[in-house]
Amino acid sequence: MNICVVGTGYVGLVTGACLADLGNRVICVDRDAVKVGKLRNGVVPIYEPGLEDVVNRNVAAGRLEFTTCLRYGADNSDIIFIAVGTPSLPDGDVDLSWVKAAAEEIGHCITGYRIIVNKSTVPVGTQKMVTEIIRESLSGDCDFDVVSNPEFLREGSAVYDTMHADRVVVGADSKRAAEVMAELYKPLGCPVMITDPESAEMIKYASNAFLATKITFINEIANLCERLGGDVAEVARGMGLDSRISGKCLRAGIGFGGSCFPKDTRGMVMMGKKAGYSFEILNSVIKVNDRQKLKPVEKLKDALEDPDGSTVGILGLAFKPGTDDMREAPSIDIIKAVQGLGGRVKAYDPAAMPNAEKVLEDVRFCSNPYEALEGADAALLLTEWEEFRRLDLNKVKGLMRRPVFIDGRNVFDAGRMTGLGFRYYCVGRRDCGCCRHY
Ligand SMILES: NC(=O)c1ccc[n+]([C@@H]2O[C@H](COP(=O)([O-])OP(=O)(O)OC[C@H]3O[C@@H](n4cnc5c(N)ncnc54)[C@H](O)[C@@H]3O)[C@@H](O)[C@H]2O)c1
């Protein structure tokens, strides 16, 4: 099939490249000329495992191209995906201005039947709104359908997730459009759930809100374990063996961040508010998550007493491993809080430092983890990159001024760390410095 993807970010680029890999002809459109220029020169502007290979392979095969011209994409496609950003507004509501602008432009461009697919995460009712905008923007008489097709990929494994999707959800009120979408996704071999647009839109928010709640729940259990005893990793293992619960998204840590869970939980609360409903569980999830992000700073204060004038080495800045995305990464709030206490910050991340430089001030970015920890009074591990699991911990201890290690992701074994002479803090596990302190 001939496909146009409007918005060539994490979702649009991965979707476009993977659909091309399935044999479709794909035109990726972005209004960011710098991004399009890079892609045309073979440079993939985001860090995502395996993506560069898929992009290069399909560009070489003539199935994938990049442009800033939506009219060119619209003229040469049967299906037009909208995959633009939907960030939070200051009050937590969803900013739909990019979706509206894309819909209007599509309306101006199309001249024959097209299926417009909304892949951006958008509140219930947006399919109807997009249909209206396109109808009002049409320059002539032209038939079209708008379907909702939310995206469930995870950054860090986006290509794998797309090619091995658990399910595809298509919300359509047109049988014709639903059949084309089912055909498009058939090669993935996963269930394609056809439903109404409102349910499809709700499925995306409900899924993200549920996962954010699950993460927050295990973080609360970790906080209780720190006071009462018990090891949250063992608790999660035991809970996860129950097939009704499953062990996924059940790792205690420093709270969720990233470009989706924070904004989508806020967006869902706002959706409820506008409908006269207070979504109490999600209000608490947001509050507890904001508190959880600052737990490492409490532990830092416990370990150093007065962090003023201390040097803190940060391992990991991205909101999760496998990505360079810094959007709402917990590291941002943590670093600002450490600086607020008078701490000097050195940091290392294998992929996210170029993006981190844009959002953090007065941080010394280092070329490897050892440089970040040299002379440090405390280490804060904030992202569980594989690289950190292989650290030479004896070398680390020798380099640090004080052997305080705050592991926000439970990467290391508490017994081993204390055996090596570290004052080791983790999240809700036995034998670590933090238990029964908070
Ligand atoms: N990032 C994720 O992990 C993820 C996962 C699932 C769903 N989503 C959802 O997918 C959507 C996109 O997210 P993202 O992370 O890919 O965003 P992104 O910011 O990485 O990319 C959006 C792109 O759209 C472009 N754009 C905006 N308006 C445009 C227009 N009118 N014409 C052409 N290009 C335009 C921007 O220049 C940018 O490159 C959001 O709604 C998000 O919630 C994201």
The ligand as an ORCA input file, in Angstrom:
! r2SCAN-3c Opt
* xyz 0 1
  N       7.242      8.238     22.089
  C       6.584      7.159     22.473
  O       7.116      6.234     23.089
  C       5.109      7.025     22.143
  C       4.495      5.775     22.274
  C       3.136      5.665     21.968
  C       2.422      6.785     21.556
  N       3.063      7.993     21.454
  C       2.290      9.143     20.981
  O       2.638      9.377     19.623
  C       2.607     10.781     19.332
  C       3.954     11.216     18.786
  O       4.923     11.059     19.787
  P       6.489     11.140     19.474
  O       7.182     10.743     20.715
  O       6.773     10.423     18.198
  O       6.641     12.720     19.226
  P       7.907     13.490     18.627
  O       7.896     14.817     19.278
  O       9.122     12.636     18.719
  O       7.574     13.653     17.071
  C       6.548     14.454     16.573
  C       7.014     14.979     15.222
  O       5.902     15.595     14.574
  C       6.398     16.691     13.810
  N       5.248     17.539     13.468
  C       4.458     18.254     14.293
  N       3.480     18.860     13.598
  C       3.655     18.539     12.307
  C       2.950     18.849     11.099
  N       1.868     19.614     11.100
  N       3.420     18.338      9.946
  C       4.514     17.566      9.928
  N       5.211     17.220     11.032
  C       4.779     17.694     12.207
  C       7.425     17.307     14.715
  O       8.334     18.132     14.010
  C       8.107     16.048     15.304
  O       9.210     15.645     14.520
  C       2.210     11.456     20.650
  O       0.826     11.647     20.663
  C       2.602     10.435     21.700
  O       1.834     10.555     22.876
  C       4.382      8.118     21.718
*
